[in-house]
Amino acid sequence: MKTILFTLIVALLSMAASCDKKSDGGFNLGESFELKHGERNDCTCGALAATFTSVVEDSRCPSDVTCVWAGRIIVTLEIELDGAPQTVTLSSENNENQVTVGAYLVTMNEVTPYPVSTTTIQPQDYKVNLTITQL
């Protein structure tokens, strides 16, 4: 009896955990998602995909330094809409963290890791947090 009960509990927990995961690993419109440098992710809507292609500039003031200027981060993404790729540039400066591609608004929420003066961030260490919404 204990074995049957244990098996039932494990099965229920496994089913509950799998309900939170997207079946194809894609992102949902209106929900934030993260891309590693060089990574591509497809929308569950099927119409678009996003690829984090490069960090153009990272002049953000390191967290352990006092700066006169906060600095900025500029990244490029490739947004593929209905099979047609488009390169877009987003920046943390002057409200340039959003761009419209077709009927979608792409918003850069955050780029990690944040600089520290004693370490150099390698390109493969960068991650961008995005939200794509339909207009």
GROMACS elastic network, one bead per residue, 0.5 to 0.9 nm:
[ bonds ]
;  ai    aj funct       b0    kb
    1     4     6  0.52290   500
    1     5     6  0.62339   500
    1     6     6  0.85830   500
    2     5     6  0.50844   500
    2     6     6  0.59898   500
    2     7     6  0.85050   500
    3     6     6  0.50723   500
    3     7     6  0.60646   500
    3     8     6  0.85082   500
    4     7     6  0.51125   500
    4     8     6  0.60984   500
    4     9     6  0.86486   500
    5     8     6  0.50713   500
    5     9     6  0.62141   500
    5    10     6  0.86772   500
    6     9     6  0.51752   500
    6    10     6  0.62242   500
    6    11     6  0.86114   500
    7    10     6  0.51741   500
    7    11     6  0.61216   500
    7    12     6  0.86300   500
    8    11     6  0.51261   500
    8    12     6  0.61814   500
    8    13     6  0.86377   500
    9    12     6  0.51367   500
    9    13     6  0.61458   500
    9    14     6  0.85737   500
   10    13     6  0.51593   500
   10    14     6  0.61361   500
   10    15     6  0.86541   500
   11    14     6  0.51290   500
   11    15     6  0.62383   500
   11    16     6  0.86637   500
   12    15     6  0.51367   500
   12    16     6  0.61546   500
   12    17     6  0.86321   500
   13    16     6  0.50809   500
   13    17     6  0.61401   500
   13    18     6  0.86136   500
   14    17     6  0.52049   500
   14    18     6  0.62201   500
   14    19     6  0.87973   500
   15    18     6  0.51955   500
   15    19     6  0.63896   500
   16    19     6  0.53383   500
   16    20     6  0.72909   500
   17    20     6  0.58539   500
   17    21     6  0.73974   500
   18    21     6  0.54168   500
   18    22     6  0.82881   500
   18    23     6  0.85893   500
   19    22     6  0.77423   500
   19    23     6  0.87877   500
   21    24     6  0.86165   500
   21    25     6  0.74695   500
   22    25     6  0.51659   500
   22    26     6  0.66567   500
   22    27     6  0.79722   500
   22    28     6  0.88745   500
   22    44     6  0.84059   500
   23    26     6  0.79134   500
   24    27     6  0.89289   500
   24    42     6  0.88109   500
   24    44     6  0.75467   500
   25    41     6  0.78629   500
   25    42     6  0.79960   500
   25    43     6  0.88529   500
   25    44     6  0.81455   500
   26    41     6  0.58575   500
   26    43     6  0.50934   500
   26    44     6  0.51648   500
   26    45     6  0.87312   500
   26    49     6  0.87975   500
   27    30     6  0.89763   500
   27    31     6  0.73214   500
   27    32     6  0.79430   500
   27    33     6  0.64420   500
   27    41     6  0.69064   500
   27    42     6  0.63809   500
   27    44     6  0.57227   500
   27    45     6  0.84704   500
   27    49     6  0.88847   500
   27   132     6  0.89116   500
   28    31     6  0.56287   500
   28    32     6  0.80071   500
   28    33     6  0.82891   500
   28    42     6  0.89898   500
   28    43     6  0.59098   500
   28    44     6  0.56213   500
   28    45     6  0.71771   500
   28   131     6  0.88030   500
   28   132     6  0.80937   500
   28   133     6  0.88062   500
   29    32     6  0.82243   500
   29    43     6  0.71252   500
   29    44     6  0.78105   500
   29    45     6  0.75195   500
   29   131     6  0.72942   500
   29   132     6  0.55000   500
   29   133     6  0.51435   500
   29   134     6  0.69220   500
   30   131     6  0.59619   500
   30   132     6  0.56323   500
   30   134     6  0.75773   500
   31   130     6  0.83044   500
   31   131     6  0.56921   500
   31   132     6  0.71761   500
   31   133     6  0.79481   500
   32   109     6  0.80867   500
   32   129     6  0.65341   500
   32   130     6  0.53305   500
   32   132     6  0.74447   500
   33   128     6  0.83354   500
   33   129     6  0.55777   500
   33   130     6  0.54782   500
   33   131     6  0.64353   500
   33   132     6  0.88813   500
   34    41     6  0.89992   500
   34   127     6  0.64993   500
   34   128     6  0.55784   500
   34   130     6  0.62010   500
   34   131     6  0.88451   500
   35    38     6  0.79370   500
   35    39     6  0.57790   500
   35    40     6  0.70451   500
   35    41     6  0.73617   500
   35    50     6  0.83743   500
   35    51     6  0.73595   500
   35    52     6  0.62728   500
   35   126     6  0.86208   500
   35   127     6  0.54846   500
   35   128     6  0.53618   500
   35   129     6  0.64830   500
   35   130     6  0.78325   500
   36    39     6  0.52331   500
   36    40     6  0.82787   500
   36    51     6  0.87380   500
   36    52     6  0.67348   500
   36   124     6  0.72191   500
   36   125     6  0.73960   500
   36   126     6  0.60884   500
   36   128     6  0.65405   500
   36   129     6  0.89521   500
   37    40     6  0.88586   500
   37    51     6  0.81531   500
   37    52     6  0.53164   500
   37    53     6  0.63392   500
   37    54     6  0.67419   500
   37    55     6  0.83002   500
   37   123     6  0.66634   500
   37   124     6  0.53919   500
   37   125     6  0.70192   500
   37   126     6  0.55534   500
   37   127     6  0.58745   500
   37   128     6  0.77104   500
   38    51     6  0.64887   500
   38    52     6  0.52521   500
   38    53     6  0.52563   500
   38    54     6  0.73907   500
   38   124     6  0.75907   500
   39    50     6  0.82848   500
   39    51     6  0.55295   500
   39    52     6  0.58093   500
   39    53     6  0.77054   500
   40    49     6  0.69402   500
   40    50     6  0.55443   500
   40    52     6  0.67188   500
   40    53     6  0.88658   500
   40    78     6  0.87963   500
   41    48     6  0.89413   500
   41    49     6  0.56436   500
   41    50     6  0.55074   500
   41    51     6  0.65048   500
   42    45     6  0.83282   500
   42    46     6  0.70481   500
   42    47     6  0.83183   500
   42    48     6  0.62039   500
   42    50     6  0.64609   500
   42    51     6  0.88156   500
   42    80     6  0.89969   500
   43    46     6  0.54985   500
   43    47     6  0.67801   500
   43    48     6  0.56119   500
   43    49     6  0.56515   500
   43    50     6  0.80685   500
   44    47     6  0.81253   500
   44    48     6  0.85583   500
   45    48     6  0.74151   500
   46    49     6  0.80498   500
   46    82     6  0.82522   500
   47    80     6  0.82072   500
   47    81     6  0.59183   500
   47    82     6  0.52435   500
   47    83     6  0.80379   500
   48    79     6  0.69769   500
   48    80     6  0.52728   500
   48    82     6  0.60263   500
   48    83     6  0.75490   500
   48    84     6  0.89812   500
   49    78     6  0.81037   500
   49    79     6  0.57653   500
   49    80     6  0.50551   500
   49    81     6  0.67885   500
   49    82     6  0.87545   500
   49    83     6  0.87324   500
   49    85     6  0.88143   500
   50    77     6  0.67375   500
   50    78     6  0.57590   500
   50    80     6  0.63463   500
   50    81     6  0.89692   500
   51    76     6  0.87433   500
   51    77     6  0.54945   500
   51    78     6  0.50553   500
   51    79     6  0.65229   500
   51    80     6  0.83359   500
   52    55     6  0.85466   500
   52    75     6  0.78126   500
   52    76     6  0.65436   500
   52    78     6  0.66140   500
   52    79     6  0.89253   500
   52   127     6  0.82048   500
   52   128     6  0.73774   500
   53    75     6  0.76973   500
   53    76     6  0.56715   500
   53    77     6  0.52004   500
   53    78     6  0.65642   500
   53    87     6  0.88350   500
   54    74     6  0.86993   500
   54    75     6  0.56648   500
   54    76     6  0.52800   500
   54    77     6  0.70789   500
   54   123     6  0.77327   500
   55    58     6  0.70699   500
   55    73     6  0.75520   500
   55    74     6  0.60270   500
   55    76     6  0.64348   500
   55   123     6  0.72948   500
   55   126     6  0.80696   500
   56    73     6  0.76552   500
   56    74     6  0.53284   500
   56    75     6  0.53780   500
   56    76     6  0.69778   500
   56    89     6  0.87589   500
   57    60     6  0.88563   500
   57    72     6  0.73931   500
   57    73     6  0.54681   500
   57    74     6  0.50711   500
   57    75     6  0.71025   500
   58    61     6  0.89260   500
   58    71     6  0.76311   500
   58    72     6  0.60071   500
   58    74     6  0.65338   500
   58    75     6  0.86565   500
   58   115     6  0.83564   500
   59    62     6  0.85213   500
   59    70     6  0.81429   500
   59    72     6  0.52210   500
   59    73     6  0.62210   500
   59    74     6  0.88633   500
   59   115     6  0.86629   500
   60    63     6  0.87019   500
   60    69     6  0.83593   500
   60    70     6  0.58167   500
   60    73     6  0.63086   500
   60   114     6  0.78042   500
   60   115     6  0.68134   500
   61    64     6  0.83654   500
   61    65     6  0.68065   500
   61    66     6  0.74769   500
   61    67     6  0.61103   500
   61    68     6  0.87129   500
   61    69     6  0.71807   500
   61    70     6  0.52701   500
   61    71     6  0.55348   500
   61    72     6  0.80750   500
   61   114     6  0.87958   500
   61   115     6  0.70440   500
   61   116     6  0.82057   500
   61   117     6  0.85831   500
   62    65     6  0.54556   500
   62    66     6  0.79340   500
   62    67     6  0.82623   500
   62    70     6  0.88377   500
   62   114     6  0.71385   500
   62   117     6  0.54734   500
   62   118     6  0.89533   500
   63    66     6  0.79508   500
   63   114     6  0.72027   500
   63   115     6  0.63338   500
   63   116     6  0.54620   500
   63   117     6  0.75689   500
   64   115     6  0.86305   500
   64   116     6  0.60380   500
   64   117     6  0.65685   500
   64   118     6  0.88234   500
   65   116     6  0.79824   500
   65   117     6  0.71084   500
   66    69     6  0.89443   500
   67    70     6  0.65409   500
   67    71     6  0.86305   500
   68    71     6  0.89335   500
   69    72     6  0.89920   500
   71    92     6  0.86083   500
   71    93     6  0.79953   500
   72    91     6  0.68511   500
   72    92     6  0.54720   500
   72    93     6  0.58126   500
   73    90     6  0.82828   500
   73    91     6  0.56367   500
   73    92     6  0.55501   500
   73    93     6  0.76110   500
   73   111     6  0.77135   500
   74    89     6  0.69073   500
   74    90     6  0.56521   500
   74    92     6  0.66753   500
   74    93     6  0.83848   500
   74    97     6  0.88726   500
   75    88     6  0.84093   500
   75    89     6  0.57319   500
   75    90     6  0.54751   500
   75    91     6  0.65169   500
   75   111     6  0.88476   500
   75   128     6  0.85356   500
   76    87     6  0.67244   500
   76    88     6  0.55724   500
   76    90     6  0.63409   500
   76    91     6  0.89155   500
   77    86     6  0.82131   500
   77    87     6  0.57078   500
   77    88     6  0.53663   500
   77    89     6  0.64491   500
   77    90     6  0.79769   500
   78    85     6  0.62204   500
   78    86     6  0.54965   500
   78    88     6  0.62502   500
   78    89     6  0.89009   500
   79    84     6  0.81976   500
   79    85     6  0.56115   500
   79    86     6  0.52423   500
   79    87     6  0.62950   500
   79    88     6  0.72066   500
   79   101     6  0.76482   500
   79   106     6  0.89344   500
   80    83     6  0.56775   500
   80    84     6  0.52331   500
   80    86     6  0.60471   500
   80    87     6  0.85924   500
   81    84     6  0.52627   500
   81    85     6  0.63463   500
   81    86     6  0.77859   500
   81   101     6  0.78332   500
   81   102     6  0.75675   500
   82    85     6  0.83681   500
   86   101     6  0.80796   500
   88    99     6  0.74175   500
   88   101     6  0.85755   500
   89    96     6  0.85182   500
   89    97     6  0.84808   500
   89    98     6  0.89059   500
   89    99     6  0.80268   500
   90    93     6  0.88179   500
   90    96     6  0.58174   500
   90    98     6  0.64712   500
   90    99     6  0.72936   500
   90   107     6  0.81711   500
   90   108     6  0.68353   500
   91    94     6  0.78061   500
   91    95     6  0.76042   500
   91    96     6  0.50447   500
   91    97     6  0.50343   500
   91    98     6  0.81962   500
   91   108     6  0.79550   500
   92    95     6  0.67427   500
   92    96     6  0.62184   500
   92    97     6  0.55168   500
   92   108     6  0.79882   500
   92   109     6  0.87573   500
   92   110     6  0.83280   500
   93    96     6  0.58811   500
   93    97     6  0.73551   500
   94    97     6  0.80586   500
   95    98     6  0.71980   500
   96    99     6  0.75568   500
   96   108     6  0.89126   500
   97   106     6  0.82133   500
   97   107     6  0.57348   500
   97   108     6  0.51630   500
   97   109     6  0.74596   500
   98   105     6  0.67751   500
   98   106     6  0.55092   500
   98   108     6  0.63524   500
   99   104     6  0.84181   500
   99   105     6  0.58342   500
   99   106     6  0.53438   500
   99   107     6  0.67503   500
   99   108     6  0.89816   500
  100   103     6  0.70734   500
  100   104     6  0.56613   500
  100   106     6  0.61502   500
  100   107     6  0.88660   500
  100   135     6  0.87508   500
  101   104     6  0.52593   500
  101   105     6  0.63449   500
  101   106     6  0.72682   500
  102   105     6  0.81908   500
  102   135     6  0.88353   500
  103   133     6  0.85878   500
  103   134     6  0.58608   500
  103   135     6  0.53268   500
  104   132     6  0.65139   500
  104   133     6  0.55379   500
  104   135     6  0.54188   500
  105   131     6  0.80849   500
  105   132     6  0.55442   500
  105   133     6  0.52666   500
  105   134     6  0.62804   500
  105   135     6  0.65070   500
  106   130     6  0.70175   500
  106   131     6  0.60379   500
  106   133     6  0.67597   500
  107   129     6  0.85546   500
  107   130     6  0.55517   500
  107   131     6  0.52152   500
  107   132     6  0.62275   500
  107   133     6  0.83736   500
  108   111     6  0.78085   500
  108   128     6  0.70709   500
  108   129     6  0.60814   500
  108   131     6  0.67241   500
  108   132     6  0.88955   500
  109   128     6  0.75935   500
  109   129     6  0.53747   500
  109   130     6  0.54935   500
  109   131     6  0.71440   500
  110   127     6  0.83374   500
  110   128     6  0.59113   500
  110   129     6  0.51524   500
  110   130     6  0.73858   500
  111   114     6  0.72904   500
  111   126     6  0.69429   500
  111   127     6  0.56817   500
  111   129     6  0.62117   500
  112   115     6  0.83151   500
  112   125     6  0.80447   500
  112   126     6  0.56671   500
  112   127     6  0.52798   500
  112   128     6  0.64977   500
  112   129     6  0.82349   500
  113   116     6  0.89175   500
  113   121     6  0.76184   500
  113   125     6  0.72660   500
  113   126     6  0.61647   500
  113   127     6  0.71727   500
  114   121     6  0.87281   500
  115   118     6  0.86818   500
  115   119     6  0.74718   500
  115   120     6  0.77173   500
  115   121     6  0.71669   500
  116   119     6  0.57807   500
  116   120     6  0.78110   500
  116   121     6  0.87566   500
  117   120     6  0.77754   500
  121   124     6  0.83296   500
  121   125     6  0.64258   500
  121   126     6  0.74739   500
  122   125     6  0.53857   500
  122   126     6  0.72633   500
  123   126     6  0.57715   500
  124   127     6  0.82501   500
